[in-house]
Amino acid sequence: MSKKNRKIEIKGSEITILKSNKEDYISITDIAKHKNQESTGLVISHWLSTRYTIEFMGLWEKMHNPDFNVTEFRNIKNESGSNGFILSSKNWINSTNAIGIISKPGRYGGTYAHKDIAFEFASWISAEFKLFLIKEFQRLKEEEQKLLGWDIKRNLTKINYRIHTNAIKENLIPPELSKKQISLIYATEADVLNMALFGKTAREWRKKNPNQKGNIRDYANISQLICLSNLESLNAHFINEEFSQSERLIKLNKTAILQMKLLIDDHNIKLLEDDK
């Protein structure tokens, strides 16, 4: 399945959600299975053919689609309600140049609708099903926001770490050093940051926490990780300016104290901490 596709479960039914033009589209083929497993296309066509649905769809397209074919929409609207009138999703898309509903071929294919429209379809299937769908969709979006915030934070730390290690390589590592020597220099610089922020080296932390897995940074909170990211960039600058290690440690410690005081009082940081 594409990385852009996600699934939620509603009353035992898997519902696929995909991104199209940065908008969430929900599989109404999957939703239709709740009513009829074998004839999902027929279920969708019956819903599309009602006058209320056509009016709703037309209004949505007018609000979101500058290329919507209003003339064809009016023709379809006038035909709705007549005996034998059936409107398929394919006919609706081709006739009106609609974007609210899309068809996808392949293994994870089917008919997808923008979330606004999919919720309306779910209401036609079952009011209870619609409420469960909205609840699960909201839960999914909340999880995505948390992951997005964490990814941004981790990526920022990684970028600054590359800046930091490049500065060490260019200014502190003589040519032809062994891997062990290089490793010791990196470890020393890592502990400069550990001392500045945590007041202890990685080894000292492990000695005091023998039963903990990982390292001291794995147990840092969001404020500490943000501060650490800033210290890494600042240390790279100090290295380029050829400050001694002791001078850098003093400056970094003062910066860490100041930044942590500000970060601890930051309302937005507190909200992120509460969401962890």
C-alpha positions as CSV (number, residue, x, y, z in Angstrom):
1,M,0.0,0.0,0.0
2,S,1.2,3.5,-0.8
3,K,2.7,5.4,2.1
4,K,0.1,8.1,1.5
5,N,-2.7,5.6,2.1
6,R,-3.9,5.0,5.7
7,K,-6.6,2.7,7.1
8,I,-9.0,3.1,10.0
9,E,-11.4,0.5,11.3
10,I,-15.1,1.2,11.7
11,K,-17.4,-1.4,13.2
12,G,-15.3,-4.2,11.8
13,S,-14.8,-2.6,8.3
14,E,-11.5,-1.2,7.1
15,I,-11.7,2.2,5.5
16,T,-8.9,3.5,3.3
17,I,-7.9,7.1,3.3
18,L,-5.5,8.7,0.8
19,K,-4.1,12.1,0.0
20,S,-4.9,13.9,-3.3
21,N,-3.7,17.4,-3.9
22,K,-3.0,17.7,-0.1
23,E,-6.6,16.8,0.8
24,D,-7.9,13.7,2.5
25,Y,-10.1,11.4,0.4
26,I,-12.0,8.5,2.0
27,S,-12.9,5.4,0.2
28,I,-16.7,5.4,-0.2
29,T,-16.3,2.0,-1.8
30,D,-15.2,0.7,1.6
31,I,-18.0,2.6,3.4
32,A,-20.6,1.1,0.9
33,K,-19.4,-2.4,2.0
34,H,-21.1,-1.8,5.3
35,K,-24.4,-1.8,3.5
36,N,-23.7,-4.3,0.7
37,Q,-20.4,-6.2,0.4
38,E,-21.1,-7.4,-3.2
39,S,-22.6,-4.4,-4.9
40,T,-20.7,-1.3,-3.7
41,G,-21.0,0.5,-7.1
42,L,-24.8,0.1,-7.0
43,V,-25.0,1.5,-3.4
44,I,-22.9,4.5,-4.5
45,S,-25.0,5.1,-7.6
46,H,-28.3,5.0,-5.6
47,W,-26.9,7.6,-3.2
48,L,-25.6,9.8,-6.1
49,S,-28.9,9.6,-7.9
50,T,-30.9,11.3,-5.2
51,R,-31.8,15.0,-5.7
52,Y,-30.5,16.0,-2.3
53,T,-27.1,14.4,-3.0
54,I,-26.8,16.1,-6.4
55,E,-27.6,19.5,-4.9
56,F,-25.1,18.9,-2.1
57,M,-22.4,17.8,-4.5
58,G,-23.1,20.7,-6.8
59,L,-22.8,23.2,-4.0
60,W,-19.5,21.6,-2.7
61,E,-18.0,21.8,-6.2
62,K,-19.0,25.4,-6.7
63,M,-17.2,26.2,-3.4
64,H,-14.0,24.3,-4.2
65,N,-13.7,23.8,-7.9
66,P,-13.3,26.7,-10.3
67,D,-13.5,24.4,-13.3
68,F,-16.8,22.8,-12.3
69,N,-19.2,22.5,-15.3
70,V,-22.3,24.2,-13.9
71,T,-24.3,23.8,-17.2
72,E,-23.9,20.0,-17.0
73,F,-24.7,20.0,-13.3
74,R,-28.0,21.8,-14.0
75,N,-28.9,19.2,-16.7
76,I,-28.2,16.4,-14.2
77,K,-30.1,18.1,-11.5
78,N,-33.1,18.6,-13.8
79,E,-33.1,14.9,-14.7
80,S,-32.8,13.7,-11.1
81,G,-36.1,12.3,-9.7
82,S,-37.3,11.0,-13.0
83,N,-38.1,7.4,-13.5
84,G,-35.1,5.2,-14.2
85,F,-32.6,8.0,-13.5
86,I,-29.3,6.5,-12.3
87,L,-26.0,8.5,-11.9
88,S,-22.7,6.7,-11.5
89,S,-19.6,8.3,-10.0
90,K,-17.9,8.0,-13.4
91,N,-20.7,9.8,-15.2
92,W,-20.7,12.5,-12.6
93,I,-16.9,13.1,-12.8
94,N,-16.8,13.0,-16.6
95,S,-19.9,15.2,-17.1
96,T,-19.1,18.0,-14.6
97,N,-15.3,17.8,-14.2
98,A,-15.9,17.2,-10.5
99,I,-13.0,16.9,-8.1
100,G,-14.9,15.9,-4.9
101,I,-15.1,12.3,-6.1
102,I,-12.2,10.4,-7.7
103,S,-11.8,6.9,-9.0
104,K,-8.6,5.0,-8.4
105,P,-7.6,1.8,-10.3
106,G,-5.5,-1.0,-9.1
107,R,-5.2,-3.1,-5.9
108,Y,-6.3,-0.3,-3.6
109,G,-8.6,1.2,-6.1
110,G,-12.2,2.2,-5.9
111,T,-14.2,5.4,-5.5
112,Y,-12.9,8.0,-3.1
113,A,-14.6,11.2,-1.9
114,H,-13.3,14.3,-0.2
115,K,-13.9,13.9,3.5
116,D,-16.7,16.4,3.5
117,I,-18.6,14.3,0.9
118,A,-17.6,11.0,2.5
119,F,-19.1,12.0,5.8
120,E,-22.3,12.9,4.0
121,F,-22.3,9.5,2.3
122,A,-21.7,7.7,5.6
123,S,-24.7,9.6,7.1
124,W,-26.9,8.1,4.3
125,I,-25.5,4.6,5.1
126,S,-26.1,5.0,8.8
127,A,-26.1,7.8,11.3
128,E,-24.2,5.6,13.8
129,F,-21.6,4.7,11.1
130,K,-21.0,8.4,10.3
131,L,-20.4,9.2,14.0
132,F,-17.9,6.4,14.3
133,L,-16.2,7.4,11.1
134,I,-15.8,11.0,12.2
135,K,-14.4,9.9,15.6
136,E,-11.8,7.6,14.1
137,F,-10.9,10.1,11.4
138,Q,-10.3,12.8,14.1
139,R,-8.2,10.3,16.1
140,L,-6.1,9.6,13.0
141,K,-5.5,13.3,12.4
142,E,-4.5,13.9,16.0
143,E,-1.9,11.0,15.8
144,E,-0.5,12.4,12.5
145,Q,-0.1,15.9,14.1
146,K,1.8,14.3,17.0
147,L,4.1,12.4,14.7
148,L,4.6,15.5,12.5
149,G,5.8,17.5,15.5
150,W,8.1,14.7,16.6
151,D,9.6,14.3,13.1
152,I,10.3,18.0,12.8
153,K,12.0,18.0,16.2
154,R,14.1,14.9,15.4
155,N,15.1,16.1,11.9
156,L,16.2,19.5,13.4
157,T,18.4,17.7,15.8
158,K,19.9,15.5,13.0
159,I,20.6,18.5,10.8
160,N,22.4,20.4,13.6
161,Y,24.3,17.2,14.5
162,R,25.7,17.0,10.9
163,I,26.8,20.7,11.2
164,H,28.3,19.9,14.6
165,T,30.3,16.8,13.4
166,N,31.5,18.5,10.2
167,A,32.9,21.4,12.3
168,I,34.8,18.8,14.5
169,K,36.1,17.0,11.5
170,E,37.4,20.2,9.9
171,N,38.9,21.9,13.0
172,L,39.7,19.2,15.6
173,I,40.6,16.0,13.8
174,P,44.1,15.9,12.4
175,P,44.6,13.9,9.2
176,E,45.3,10.2,9.3
177,L,43.7,9.5,12.7
178,S,42.5,6.0,13.4
179,K,38.8,5.3,13.7
180,K,39.2,4.9,17.5
181,Q,40.8,8.3,17.8
182,I,38.1,9.9,15.8
183,S,35.5,8.1,17.9
184,L,37.1,9.5,21.1
185,I,37.0,13.0,19.8
186,Y,33.3,12.7,18.9
187,A,32.6,11.2,22.3
188,T,34.4,14.1,24.0
189,E,32.4,16.7,22.1
190,A,29.2,14.8,22.8
191,D,30.0,15.0,26.5
192,V,30.7,18.7,26.3
193,L,27.1,19.1,25.3
194,N,26.0,16.6,27.9
195,M,27.8,18.5,30.7
196,A,26.5,21.8,29.5
197,L,22.8,20.7,29.4
198,F,22.6,17.7,31.8
199,G,25.5,18.3,34.2
200,K,27.0,14.9,33.6
201,T,28.7,12.8,31.0
202,A,27.1,9.8,29.3
203,R,29.2,7.5,31.3
204,E,28.2,9.1,34.6
205,W,24.6,8.8,33.6
206,R,24.9,5.1,32.8
207,K,26.7,4.5,36.1
208,K,23.8,6.1,38.0
209,N,21.1,4.4,35.8
210,P,22.4,0.8,35.2
211,N,18.9,-0.6,34.6
212,Q,17.9,2.0,32.0
213,K,18.2,1.2,28.3
214,G,19.6,3.7,25.7
215,N,21.5,6.8,26.7
216,I,21.0,10.1,28.5
217,R,19.5,11.8,25.5
218,D,16.8,9.2,25.0
219,Y,15.3,10.3,28.3
220,A,15.4,14.0,27.5
221,N,12.1,15.9,27.3
222,I,11.0,18.2,24.4
223,S,12.5,21.3,26.0
224,Q,15.9,19.6,26.5
225,L,15.9,18.2,22.9
226,I,15.2,21.7,21.5
227,C,17.9,23.2,23.7
228,L,20.3,20.4,22.7
229,S,19.7,21.1,19.0
230,N,20.5,24.7,19.5
231,L,23.7,23.9,21.5
232,E,24.9,21.7,18.7
233,S,24.8,24.5,16.2
234,L,26.3,27.0,18.7
235,N,29.1,24.6,19.6
236,A,29.9,24.2,15.8
237,H,30.2,27.9,15.6
238,F,32.5,28.0,18.7
239,I,34.7,25.3,17.2
240,N,35.1,27.3,13.9
241,E,36.1,30.3,16.0
242,E,38.8,28.1,17.7
243,F,37.6,28.4,21.3
244,S,39.1,25.9,23.7
245,Q,37.0,23.1,25.0
246,S,36.8,24.7,28.5
247,E,35.8,28.0,27.0
248,R,33.1,26.4,24.9
249,L,31.7,24.4,27.9
250,I,31.3,27.6,30.0
251,K,29.5,29.4,27.1
252,L,27.3,26.4,26.3
253,N,26.3,25.9,30.0
254,K,25.3,29.6,30.3
255,T,23.3,29.3,27.1
256,A,21.6,26.1,28.3
257,I,20.6,27.7,31.6
258,L,19.1,30.7,29.8
259,Q,17.3,28.7,27.1
260,M,15.9,26.1,29.5
261,K,14.4,28.9,31.7
262,L,12.7,30.3,28.6
263,L,11.6,26.9,27.2
264,I,10.1,25.6,30.5
265,D,7.9,28.7,30.6
266,D,6.9,28.5,26.9
267,H,3.1,27.7,26.6
268,N,3.5,25.9,23.3
269,I,6.2,23.7,24.6
270,K,4.0,22.7,27.5
271,L,1.3,21.7,25.1
272,L,3.7,19.5,23.3
273,E,4.8,17.9,26.5
274,D,1.2,17.2,27.5
275,D,0.6,15.4,24.2
276,K,3.6,13.1,24.5
